[in-house]
Amino acid sequence: MPSISAGDTAWVLASAALVMLMTPAVGFFYGGLVRRKNVLATIMHSFFILCLVSVQWALWGFSLAFGPDANFLGFFHGIIGGLQWMGLQGVGQTPSTYAPSVPALAFCVFQMMFAVITPALISGGFAERKHFRAFVIFTLLWATLVYDPVAHWVWGQGGWLNKLGTLDFAGGTVVHITSGVSALVAAFVLGRRLGIAPDRNTEPHNMTYVVLGAALVWFGWFGFNAGSALAANGLAASAFVSTNLAAAMGALTWMTLHWWRKGNPSVLGAAAGSVAGLVAVTPACGFVTPLGAILIGFGAGVVCYVAIQWRERMHRVDDSLDVWAVHGIGGTWGALATGLFATVAVNAAGANGLFAGNPHQLAVQAIAVSVSWVYAGGMTYAILKVIERFVPLRVSQGEEERGLDESQHAEVAYQLQ
């Protein structure tokens, strides 16, 4: 009979709280980047998702993602969990096979915060123009039809990508690729914002919000990554160190590239680079050495910076806050880099990557990346098109010109005389 460890339980619960903080932190990060008339609506996206997806996760999301495989006439093996744990029935104070030293409820609430933050990341792709009713329906459907199945594939016992040998310590495919690709699709379907020229983005209305949000995201990410060890042990310490190093290197790299090309060391570049490094190291942090983490952070700073320059030339697509470039491309680089730098010297439960003599792992990572791209993109497009038949996806021209703070919530962020 597995026994509960007080230290492991305390660490997992503390990590869940750290990850919870990341969602409102994303709200401030995104809120600082948008125009003043939309800041409150942008922050509300993240805060509302925290509420909605928490309940969805308890009612059916956790069961679909981590429950025993659904089995209907021999179908769905490795595709989706069943509904045995609906309403958290059977998920109690004793350990589960997912985390044998902590209560099952502790594991559940830790994973709940992952499910919460993922659709919050997408909101940056359609910021400043999506109707709130459509946003509510989209979030609920996306969490159920995209996040929960992909989480089961990669992390669920019996999930087909799990059985294939995919390495994703804390969510490169499950969280970042799915959200980044979905944000790109949503931006394409909704069209460009009014008043934004195709060849430029808006200037952030409040850079202090942006830096504050980035710093709190970085702080919470220690729970995101190191907490995924599900124990207070050496692997958690290794993931913690890798997380910090990749974030730092990502910030240094992005800032330096901007300095070299534009002539100034950008504060926004440093903040965005740190997030890019965090994204990229997420799937790898429990499998790579500190040096590997630094290289991953460097690569993230380069590929995400280049992705933004390329995205700016996609005049049809207005990914408002560059979710695709940072999370979609950063997550893709991180998942593939896991197949390069992983080593069993760090985590015996993992696998060696290409540079440790195992090219097969890189192929497995590439399969997981490709499937995540195709499924998230296709399903997001289908969800948006179905919603569009019943409620407007986008606010009216007049509402968008007034700003979503006033038109959607009848409130404003700042009372200025």
C-alpha positions as CSV (number, residue, x, y, z in Angstrom):
1,M,0.0,0.0,0.0
2,P,1.6,3.3,-1.0
3,S,2.1,5.7,1.8
4,I,1.6,9.5,1.7
5,S,4.7,11.7,2.1
6,A,4.1,14.9,4.0
7,G,7.0,16.6,2.2
8,D,5.9,15.5,-1.3
9,T,2.3,16.5,-0.6
10,A,3.3,19.9,0.7
11,W,5.5,20.5,-2.4
12,V,2.7,19.4,-4.9
13,L,0.1,21.6,-3.2
14,A,2.5,24.6,-3.1
15,S,3.3,24.0,-6.7
16,A,-0.4,23.9,-7.6
17,A,-0.7,27.3,-5.9
18,L,2.3,28.6,-7.9
19,V,0.7,27.5,-11.1
20,M,-2.6,29.0,-10.2
21,L,-0.8,32.4,-9.8
22,M,0.4,32.1,-13.4
23,T,-3.0,32.5,-14.9
24,P,-3.7,36.0,-13.5
25,A,-0.1,36.8,-14.2
26,V,-0.8,36.0,-17.8
27,G,-3.7,38.4,-17.6
28,F,-1.4,41.2,-16.5
29,F,1.2,40.3,-19.1
30,Y,-1.4,40.4,-21.9
31,G,-3.3,43.3,-20.3
32,G,-0.2,45.5,-20.5
33,L,0.3,44.7,-24.1
34,V,-3.2,45.7,-25.4
35,R,-4.6,49.1,-25.8
36,R,-6.0,50.9,-22.7
37,K,-9.6,50.5,-23.7
38,N,-9.2,46.7,-23.7
39,V,-7.1,46.0,-20.6
40,L,-9.8,45.0,-18.2
41,A,-11.5,42.7,-20.7
42,T,-8.1,41.0,-21.4
43,I,-7.4,40.5,-17.7
44,M,-11.0,39.2,-17.3
45,H,-10.3,36.4,-19.9
46,S,-7.7,34.9,-17.6
47,F,-9.6,35.4,-14.4
48,F,-12.8,33.9,-15.9
49,I,-11.0,30.9,-17.3
50,L,-9.6,30.2,-13.8
51,C,-13.2,29.9,-12.6
52,L,-14.8,28.1,-15.5
53,V,-12.1,25.5,-16.2
54,S,-11.7,24.7,-12.5
55,V,-15.3,23.6,-12.4
56,Q,-15.1,21.8,-15.8
57,W,-12.0,19.9,-14.6
58,A,-13.8,18.7,-11.5
59,L,-17.0,17.7,-13.2
60,W,-15.5,15.8,-16.2
61,G,-12.2,17.2,-17.4
62,F,-10.0,15.3,-15.0
63,S,-11.8,12.0,-15.8
64,L,-11.4,12.5,-19.5
65,A,-7.7,13.4,-19.2
66,F,-6.5,11.0,-16.6
67,G,-9.2,8.5,-16.1
68,P,-9.0,4.9,-17.2
69,D,-9.3,4.5,-21.0
70,A,-12.8,4.8,-22.4
71,N,-13.8,1.5,-24.0
72,F,-16.9,1.6,-26.3
73,L,-17.2,-1.5,-28.4
74,G,-13.5,-1.9,-28.4
75,F,-12.8,1.7,-29.6
76,F,-11.1,4.7,-28.0
77,H,-8.1,2.8,-26.5
78,G,-5.4,5.4,-25.7
79,I,-7.6,8.2,-27.1
80,I,-9.7,9.5,-24.1
81,G,-10.4,8.7,-20.5
82,G,-13.7,7.4,-19.4
83,L,-16.2,9.1,-17.1
84,Q,-15.6,6.9,-14.1
85,W,-14.2,9.9,-12.2
86,M,-17.0,12.4,-13.0
87,G,-17.4,14.9,-10.2
88,L,-14.2,13.5,-8.8
89,Q,-15.9,10.3,-7.7
90,G,-13.2,7.9,-6.4
91,V,-10.6,10.7,-6.4
92,G,-9.9,11.0,-2.7
93,Q,-7.3,11.4,0.0
94,T,-5.4,8.2,-0.8
95,P,-2.6,8.1,-3.4
96,S,-3.1,7.1,-7.1
97,T,-0.8,5.4,-9.5
98,Y,0.0,8.7,-11.1
99,A,1.6,10.1,-7.9
100,P,2.1,7.3,-5.3
101,S,3.3,9.5,-2.4
102,V,0.6,12.2,-2.5
103,P,-3.2,12.1,-2.2
104,A,-5.0,11.7,-5.5
105,L,-6.8,15.0,-4.9
106,A,-3.4,16.8,-4.6
107,F,-2.5,15.4,-8.1
108,C,-5.9,16.4,-9.4
109,V,-5.7,20.0,-8.3
110,F,-2.1,20.3,-9.5
111,Q,-3.2,19.2,-13.0
112,M,-6.3,21.4,-12.8
113,M,-4.0,24.5,-12.8
114,F,-2.4,23.2,-16.1
115,A,-5.9,22.8,-17.6
116,V,-6.7,26.3,-16.5
117,I,-3.7,28.2,-17.9
118,T,-3.7,26.6,-21.3
119,P,-6.9,28.2,-22.7
120,A,-5.8,31.4,-21.0
121,L,-2.8,31.5,-23.2
122,I,-4.9,31.3,-26.3
123,S,-6.8,34.5,-25.3
124,G,-3.8,36.5,-26.5
125,G,-4.5,35.5,-30.1
126,F,-7.9,37.0,-30.2
127,A,-7.5,39.9,-27.8
128,E,-9.4,43.1,-28.4
129,R,-12.1,41.7,-30.6
130,K,-13.8,38.5,-29.4
131,H,-17.4,38.5,-28.1
132,F,-17.5,37.4,-24.5
133,R,-20.4,35.0,-25.1
134,A,-18.4,33.3,-27.8
135,F,-15.3,33.3,-25.6
136,V,-17.2,31.4,-22.8
137,I,-18.5,28.7,-25.2
138,F,-15.2,28.4,-26.9
139,T,-13.3,27.9,-23.7
140,L,-15.6,25.2,-22.4
141,L,-15.5,23.3,-25.7
142,W,-11.8,23.7,-26.3
143,A,-10.9,22.5,-22.8
144,T,-13.1,19.4,-23.3
145,L,-12.3,18.6,-27.0
146,V,-8.7,19.7,-27.3
147,Y,-6.9,19.9,-23.9
148,D,-8.4,16.8,-22.3
149,P,-7.8,14.4,-25.1
150,V,-4.2,15.6,-25.8
151,A,-3.4,15.4,-22.0
152,H,-4.7,11.8,-22.1
153,W,-2.6,10.9,-25.1
154,V,0.6,12.3,-23.6
155,W,0.2,11.8,-19.8
156,G,-2.7,9.4,-19.3
157,Q,-1.8,5.9,-18.4
158,G,-2.6,4.1,-21.6
159,G,-2.5,7.2,-23.7
160,W,-1.2,6.3,-27.2
161,L,1.6,9.0,-27.3
162,N,2.6,8.0,-23.7
163,K,2.9,4.3,-24.8
164,L,4.9,5.5,-27.9
165,G,7.5,6.9,-25.6
166,T,6.8,10.7,-25.8
167,L,8.8,12.8,-23.3
168,D,6.9,15.8,-22.1
169,F,7.8,16.5,-18.5
170,A,5.5,19.5,-17.9
171,G,3.5,20.3,-21.1
172,G,5.4,21.3,-24.2
173,T,2.9,19.5,-26.4
174,V,-0.1,19.4,-24.1
175,V,0.0,23.1,-23.0
176,H,2.1,25.2,-25.4
177,I,1.8,23.7,-28.8
178,T,-2.0,23.2,-28.5
179,S,-2.5,26.8,-27.2
180,G,-0.1,28.4,-29.7
181,V,-1.5,26.7,-32.7
182,S,-5.1,27.3,-31.6
183,A,-4.3,31.0,-31.1
184,L,-3.1,31.2,-34.7
185,V,-6.2,29.6,-36.0
186,A,-8.4,31.8,-33.9
187,A,-6.6,34.9,-35.1
188,F,-7.1,33.7,-38.7
189,V,-10.9,33.0,-38.3
190,L,-11.7,36.3,-36.4
191,G,-9.7,38.5,-38.8
192,R,-7.6,41.6,-38.0
193,R,-8.3,44.1,-35.3
194,L,-9.7,47.5,-36.4
195,G,-7.2,50.3,-36.5
196,I,-4.1,48.0,-36.6
197,A,-2.0,48.4,-39.7
198,P,-0.9,45.0,-41.2
199,D,2.7,45.9,-40.9
200,R,2.9,46.7,-37.2
201,N,1.6,45.8,-33.8
202,T,0.2,48.2,-31.2
203,E,2.6,49.7,-28.6
204,P,2.0,48.2,-25.1
205,H,-0.2,50.6,-23.1
206,N,1.5,49.7,-19.8
207,M,4.9,48.1,-19.8
208,T,5.0,47.9,-16.0
209,Y,2.1,45.4,-16.3
210,V,4.0,43.4,-18.9
211,V,7.2,43.1,-16.7
212,L,5.2,42.4,-13.6
213,G,3.2,39.7,-15.4
214,A,6.4,38.2,-16.9
215,A,8.1,38.1,-13.5
216,L,5.1,36.4,-11.8
217,V,4.8,33.9,-14.7
218,W,8.5,33.1,-14.1
219,F,7.9,32.7,-10.4
220,G,4.9,30.4,-10.9
221,W,6.7,28.4,-13.5
222,F,8.9,26.8,-10.8
223,G,5.7,25.1,-9.6
224,F,4.8,24.3,-13.2
225,N,8.0,22.5,-14.0
226,A,9.6,21.4,-10.7
227,G,6.2,20.5,-9.3
228,S,5.8,18.0,-12.2
229,A,8.3,15.8,-10.4
230,L,5.4,15.2,-8.1
231,A,7.8,14.8,-5.2
232,A,10.2,16.9,-3.2
233,N,13.3,15.2,-4.5
234,G,16.4,15.6,-6.6
235,L,14.5,15.6,-9.9
236,A,12.4,18.5,-8.7
237,A,15.6,20.4,-7.9
238,S,17.0,19.6,-11.3
239,A,13.9,20.8,-13.1
240,F,13.9,24.0,-10.9
241,V,17.5,24.8,-12.0
242,S,16.8,24.1,-15.6
243,T,13.7,26.3,-15.6
244,N,15.6,29.3,-14.3
245,L,18.6,28.9,-16.6
246,A,16.4,28.5,-19.7
247,A,14.4,31.6,-18.8
248,A,17.5,33.7,-18.1
249,M,19.1,32.6,-21.4
250,G,16.0,33.2,-23.4
251,A,15.7,36.7,-22.0
252,L,19.4,37.5,-22.7
253,T,19.2,36.1,-26.2
254,W,16.1,37.9,-27.3
255,M,17.2,41.2,-25.8
256,T,20.6,40.9,-27.5
257,L,19.0,40.2,-30.9
258,H,16.8,43.2,-30.6
259,W,19.7,45.4,-29.4
260,W,21.8,44.2,-32.4
261,R,19.0,44.8,-35.0
262,K,17.2,47.8,-33.5
263,G,19.9,49.6,-31.5
264,N,18.4,49.3,-28.1
265,P,18.1,46.7,-25.3
266,S,14.3,46.2,-25.3
267,V,12.6,45.7,-21.9
268,L,9.7,44.0,-23.8
269,G,12.2,41.8,-25.5
270,A,13.7,40.7,-22.2
271,A,10.3,39.9,-20.8
272,A,9.2,38.0,-24.0
273,G,12.5,36.2,-24.2
274,S,12.2,34.9,-20.6
275,V,8.7,33.5,-21.4
276,A,10.0,31.9,-24.6
277,G,12.8,30.2,-22.6
278,L,10.3,29.0,-20.0
279,V,8.0,27.6,-22.7
280,A,10.8,25.7,-24.5
281,V,12.3,24.1,-21.4
282,T,8.9,22.9,-20.1
283,P,8.9,19.5,-21.9
284,A,12.6,19.0,-21.3
285,C,13.3,20.3,-17.7
286,G,13.0,16.9,-16.1
287,F,15.3,15.2,-18.6
288,V,18.2,17.6,-19.4
289,T,21.3,18.9,-17.7
290,P,21.8,22.5,-16.8
291,L,23.9,23.0,-19.9
292,G,21.2,21.5,-22.0
293,A,18.7,23.9,-20.5
294,I,20.9,26.9,-21.3
295,L,21.1,25.7,-25.0
296,I,17.4,25.3,-25.1
297,G,16.9,28.8,-23.7
298,F,19.3,30.2,-26.3
299,G,17.4,28.4,-29.1
300,A,14.1,29.6,-27.8
301,G,15.3,33.2,-27.9
302,V,16.4,32.8,-31.5
303,V,13.5,30.8,-33.0
304,C,10.7,32.8,-31.2
305,Y,12.3,36.1,-32.2
306,V,12.5,35.0,-35.8
307,A,9.0,33.6,-35.7
308,I,7.6,37.0,-34.7
309,Q,9.4,38.8,-37.6
310,W,7.9,36.2,-39.9
311,R,4.4,36.4,-38.4
312,E,4.4,40.2,-38.9
313,R,4.5,39.5,-42.7
314,M,1.4,37.4,-42.5
315,H,-1.0,40.3,-43.1
316,R,-4.1,38.1,-43.0
317,V,-3.3,36.9,-39.5
318,D,-3.4,39.2,-36.5
319,D,-2.2,37.0,-33.6
320,S,-2.6,40.0,-31.3
321,L,0.0,39.1,-28.7
322,D,2.1,36.6,-30.6
323,V,0.9,33.5,-28.8
324,W,1.8,31.3,-31.8
325,A,5.4,32.7,-32.1
326,V,6.2,32.3,-28.4
327,H,4.1,29.3,-27.3
328,G,3.5,27.4,-30.6
329,I,7.0,27.8,-32.0
330,G,8.7,27.8,-28.5
331,G,6.8,24.6,-27.5
332,T,7.7,23.0,-30.8
333,W,11.4,23.8,-30.4
334,G,11.3,22.6,-26.8
335,A,9.6,19.3,-27.6
336,L,12.1,18.6,-30.4
337,A,15.0,19.7,-28.2
338,T,13.9,17.2,-25.6
339,G,14.6,14.6,-28.3
340,L,18.1,16.1,-28.7
341,F,19.3,16.7,-25.1
342,A,17.4,14.2,-22.9
343,T,19.6,11.9,-20.9
344,V,18.9,9.1,-18.4
345,A,21.7,10.5,-16.3
346,V,19.2,13.1,-15.2
347,N,16.0,11.0,-15.1
348,A,16.2,7.2,-15.3
349,A,12.5,7.1,-16.0
350,G,13.0,9.1,-19.2
351,A,15.1,8.2,-22.3
352,N,18.3,9.3,-24.0
353,G,18.0,11.8,-26.8
354,L,20.0,12.1,-30.1
355,F,23.1,13.5,-28.5
356,A,23.1,10.7,-26.0
357,G,23.1,8.1,-28.8
358,N,19.3,7.6,-29.3
359,P,18.0,9.2,-32.6
360,H,14.7,7.2,-32.2
361,Q,13.7,9.6,-29.4
362,L,13.8,12.6,-31.7
363,A,11.6,10.8,-34.2
364,V,9.1,10.1,-31.4
365,Q,9.1,13.7,-30.4
366,A,8.5,14.8,-34.0
367,I,5.5,12.5,-34.2
368,A,4.0,14.0,-31.0
369,V,4.7,17.6,-32.3
370,S,3.0,16.9,-35.6
371,V,0.0,15.3,-34.1
372,S,-0.5,18.1,-31.6
373,W,-0.2,20.7,-34.4
374,V,-2.7,19.0,-36.7
375,Y,-5.3,18.0,-34.0
376,A,-5.3,21.3,-32.1
377,G,-5.4,23.4,-35.3
378,G,-8.2,21.3,-36.9
379,M,-10.3,21.0,-33.8
380,T,-10.0,24.7,-33.0
381,Y,-11.2,25.7,-36.5
382,A,-14.1,23.3,-36.2
383,I,-15.1,24.6,-32.8
384,L,-15.0,28.2,-33.9
385,K,-17.1,27.5,-37.0
386,V,-19.7,25.7,-35.0
387,I,-20.0,28.5,-32.5
388,E,-20.2,31.0,-35.3
389,R,-23.5,29.4,-36.4
390,F,-25.2,30.3,-33.1
391,V,-23.5,33.4,-31.6
392,P,-21.3,36.1,-33.1
393,L,-17.6,35.4,-32.7
394,R,-16.6,39.0,-32.9
395,V,-18.0,42.2,-31.4
396,S,-19.5,44.8,-33.7
397,Q,-17.5,47.5,-35.3
398,G,-18.9,50.1,-32.9
399,E,-18.2,47.9,-29.8
400,E,-14.6,47.3,-30.9
401,E,-14.0,51.0,-31.5
402,R,-15.4,51.8,-28.0
403,G,-13.3,49.0,-26.5
404,L,-14.2,45.7,-24.9
405,D,-13.9,47.0,-21.3
406,E,-16.9,49.3,-21.9
407,S,-18.9,47.3,-24.6
408,Q,-18.6,43.9,-23.0
409,H,-18.3,44.6,-19.3
410,A,-19.6,48.2,-18.8
411,E,-16.6,49.0,-16.8
412,V,-13.2,50.6,-17.4
413,A,-9.7,49.9,-16.1
414,Y,-8.8,53.5,-15.4
415,Q,-10.8,56.5,-14.2
416,L,-8.9,59.3,-15.8
417,Q,-9.8,63.0,-15.5
